[in-house]
Every structure is written in C-alpha cells, then in structure tokens.
C-alpha cells in the first residue's frame, strides 16, 4: 500500500488524531489508512430472563455474573433456559469474543499480552477463567455448550434459552435478519474483575478502512475518492444505516442511532477505545483458549497451566522476534486508564 | 494399425488421467516430502529446520493423543460395521420379501454427503434440544439432558454416526461376494443336514475369505482416515476427546481464524505430521495384510 501522509490535510488529521496508532494504521512512521468503523464488545443479555429471576440490572462484576447466571438457571431450567452460554465448540472464538472486553475493561490486555513488559502473562486471564469455570461447575451454562457453534448459540439465545453471553457488535444485525427474535434483549458493558472499570473496553477491527495501492498509477485520483468517502456526511450515513459503528469521535457524537434494534447498546462510548497492537504468535502445543477450556471442564492446577502457557507463548514470541516477523517494545509506563482520552 | 500408432493412441487416451494424477496426487506428495523439513507459515519466508519438526512431533502430546483416539474410533467403527454389514448382507441375500428395497435403504447413507450426515446427527444428539434428549426427557427416562457429545460420551456418538454411514457400503460389497458363492454348496450341505448357523460358519465365512480380507482392509483404511463427520459434529472436541489424527493435521494446515487475530498455517510441521500419519496408516495396513494372508487360501 502507498503512504497517504502527503495527501492528508491537517484538519482532516485532527478529526482522526486519537485513532492514528502505530501498528494499526501507521507502519514504519508512515500513515496508510484512516479509521471509519470498528467492533465494540458487550455483554448481551435476555431482559425477560433477568426479570423472571428478579435481577434488576446486568452484572457489573464477574462475581455478580456468576450469581446472576445461577439465579437465571434456577428460575428458567424447567423451560430449558440457562444463565450463560458461549460457542465453546471453538474455544478460541468463544474466549476471543468474551475475555477480551472483560479483561480490557478490567485494565488488562485482552489476549494475554502484558504491554508493560512486552511479554505474555496469562495470570489475569486465568483469574477471569475461574469465574467461567465456576459457572460451568454450578450448572449455569447451557448443556452441550461445548458443542455449540456461534450460529446455533445465537439461535438458542433468540429462542430465549440463554440468559447472557458476550460478543461483538455483530449481534444486533443477527437478531434483526438472521434469527429474528421476540425476546427483549439488550447489551451492556462487560463485567470486570473487581466491579470497577480500570481500563477501557477494547474496540477491535478498527483503525483502517480505505487505502491506496502502491502499484496504482492513479494515486491522486484514488486519494480524491478516499477524501470524498471520509467526509463527515458519508461516515455519518455509514453509521446511521447500520454498516458499521463509527469509531471517529466527532461522528459518533452527532450521528443518530443506527436503524437496528439493540445497536444502541453497542455504540462507542466513554468506556471504549482502541488498544495498542499486541503481537500474535502461534505457540507449540495447545493455544490459551484450548488450555483454559480444558481447565474449565476437567480442572487441574491453574498456576501450572499459566506457567506452561507463558513459557510456550514467550518462546514463540522470542522466535518470531528473532525471525523479524514481529517487533516488540516494552512500555513500563502503559496505563490502561489513560486510554480513550 | 502399427504398434507405434497404437502406443501413441493409448498414451493420448491416458494423458488426462496421468496429468491429473501427477498434478493432484504426485506433486502434492513431493511438496509435503520437501516441506516437512522446513518451517513455513503458508506465506512469506520458509526456513530449513532439518529434523526439528520430527523432534517436535515426538514431544507433541496432543498428536499422540490423537493417534490413540484414531485407534479407538477405528476399532469401535470396525467392530460395529463389519459384523453388522455381513449379517445384513446374508439376510438380504436370501429370499426375503422387499429385499431390493431394503438394500437400497441401507445403501442410501453412502450416497449422502458425510458432512450432511454429521449435521443431522448433531441435530439428533445435541444436549440442549436434540431429538434423542427431547424424547428421553418427555418420557421421563432421564431427568436432565444427557451429554451425548460431552467429554465422556462424544467418542461413542461419533462412532455410531460413522458406523451408520458405513454399514450400507460394506453390506453391498459383502452381497457381491456372497453372490459369487455357488449355490450347490449350500444345497449339498442342507442335504447332509447342516443347519443355518453351520452353513454360515462352515460355508459362507470361509468362501468369503478373499472378499472379506479386501473389505476389512478397505474398512481399516477408511476408518483410520475418517475425520469429516467428526469435524462437523464436534470439531475434535470437546477438549480434544474426539480429535483423530487427520483432524489434528487438518487444523494445523487450515486453522480457523477468529476475529482480529492472524493465525499461522503451519505447513512445515503439518507436512511432518501428515507424513507420519500416512506412515502409521501404511504400517497398520501392511501388518493387517500380512496377518490376514491365510484368509486368501480358501481351497
């Protein structure tokens, strides 16, 4: 792709300034794209089941989530409704759409990476897993969740059989077109480890939208098109018609809610932000999701599991850095509470 | 027509098959044999690593667990399929009314896509709204949903699904074999006072020797290689309980990417695993063939 630094005017740059990040749209000091939309992550919950169990508000802490799941199961089990579920047929897909917002809002990077030390540390991750394990042991998770793929899970939620789950901002579209539902559902910020919001809920798949090919012979014309598309009214229409949630602050503030029921719960707010990029590595042996899901189902020594994961992931990270695939830089002054400002 | 013309004509006729075999069979084989000594994430740089992939294979507990699971799956499937398909073939070889219809019915699973069969079995056996659990709970035979695809019983369920899909195929092969047994043998035996069981064990089984040897060999290979139905039903889960060798290999080569995170395709290590898997299947097949040689000596 071709850098666009020379094309972007200063006033355009200020519109996007908080979203221009190294490793997201800036590479090697040069800007390659501009943000438009992103995916927020939320706790998705069935208001009817919450009412039936006598719970007024969605949980703010993980302990509350465990307790709520138990109450919803007790109240709804006779009709096949359970407190919690996730698409555990693919543990990585399940955890990457749930752990991420819980951890980031609790002040930790959502994929097990420690930005301060530039190393993997799965201890905070394991602390959240303990609560998931508690729900599993309590019987609050939909039976057979270990065989649930994402769409069958959504079908069960639409049928009113699941009290809560966590996912991306893709869900409102699902319940509008794919599995139209009559239940009252809503989205709320994910619960956190201590019940307090120490960091921000990560916005993913954000930071890039359009770009110019390096091989293009009409870069100026391409930029004219890009400039046109990045205008306020286009970005606003994109958001209002439900094509994607705008992450650009000036657009998100003024745009009307998208025409999809439930999307208002997913809109970018003061507790959402993009996080710094973290490296993605493939370790030898089981990935973190498979290892932690195995712990959820069959128990074990969680500190040994964490140590083993850290070792294998950091080994893979060292190899990737050596090969030049990945660059890491410790940031001891990283403060999750300062994100999104 | 000269010998030369005939040779040229034959070569031309064979050419399409040869091209396809070389392009889709031999070339990938050579590709794998090369890449098993490399570390190659599917794109970009490939690094020569010598025997590192094989050293990793030796310490890969998940792989050896998948080998164990493959033997359990194959063993279970064979134990159900071979006797059952032989029994069905014998019954449907006789003068049963409607036997042609029944043969077609039993053979039907062979023509249905494996993935479709697996989806239907999932709909039947899943814990939260599967048909089996709904029926069992309706008649109060169980109090809470039975975990057919849970960690304890998933292997049993996938074996049942696989056996259901395979019985018709082997039944047909046995039928073909049965029909080549001369009738006068049975007539002579009945005249001498042999009952049905004796006729079965003393005539049918020995005469089927060569056919049965081939059928069992095909069944062994197919059951060792089978992974598609498992992939659709449980994806090797839960927690690796139904992960068979070829599914483990498939996941290495074609991992599922989830939102946001790039996943490496491990072609180098995958090639090493693929080679080792093929060798294991080859060894078992060869061992079986050697052990079953006397099945060929019928007369």
Boltz contact constraints between the chains, C-beta under 6 A:
constraints:
  - contact:
      token1: [A, 89]
      token2: [B, 235]
      max_distance: 6.0
  - contact:
      token1: [A, 92]
      token2: [B, 258]
      max_distance: 6.0
  - contact:
      token1: [A, 93]
      token2: [B, 258]
      max_distance: 6.0
  - contact:
      token1: [A, 96]
      token2: [B, 258]
      max_distance: 6.0
  - contact:
      token1: [A, 142]
      token2: [B, 128]
      max_distance: 6.0
  - contact:
      token1: [A, 143]
      token2: [B, 127]
      max_distance: 6.0
  - contact:
      token1: [A, 143]
      token2: [B, 128]
      max_distance: 6.0
  - contact:
      token1: [A, 143]
      token2: [B, 145]
      max_distance: 6.0
  - contact:
      token1: [A, 144]
      token2: [B, 126]
      max_distance: 6.0
  - contact:
      token1: [A, 144]
      token2: [B, 127]
      max_distance: 6.0
  - contact:
      token1: [A, 144]
      token2: [B, 128]
      max_distance: 6.0
  - contact:
      token1: [A, 146]
      token2: [B, 238]
      max_distance: 6.0
  - contact:
      token1: [A, 147]
      token2: [B, 126]
      max_distance: 6.0
  - contact:
      token1: [A, 147]
      token2: [B, 149]
      max_distance: 6.0
  - contact:
      token1: [A, 204]
      token2: [B, 260]
      max_distance: 6.0
  - contact:
      token1: [A, 280]
      token2: [B, 261]
      max_distance: 6.0
  - contact:
      token1: [A, 280]
      token2: [B, 262]
      max_distance: 6.0
  - contact:
      token1: [A, 282]
      token2: [B, 264]
      max_distance: 6.0
  - contact:
      token1: [A, 294]
      token2: [B, 239]
      max_distance: 6.0
  - contact:
      token1: [A, 297]
      token2: [B, 151]
      max_distance: 6.0
  - contact:
      token1: [A, 297]
      token2: [B, 239]
      max_distance: 6.0
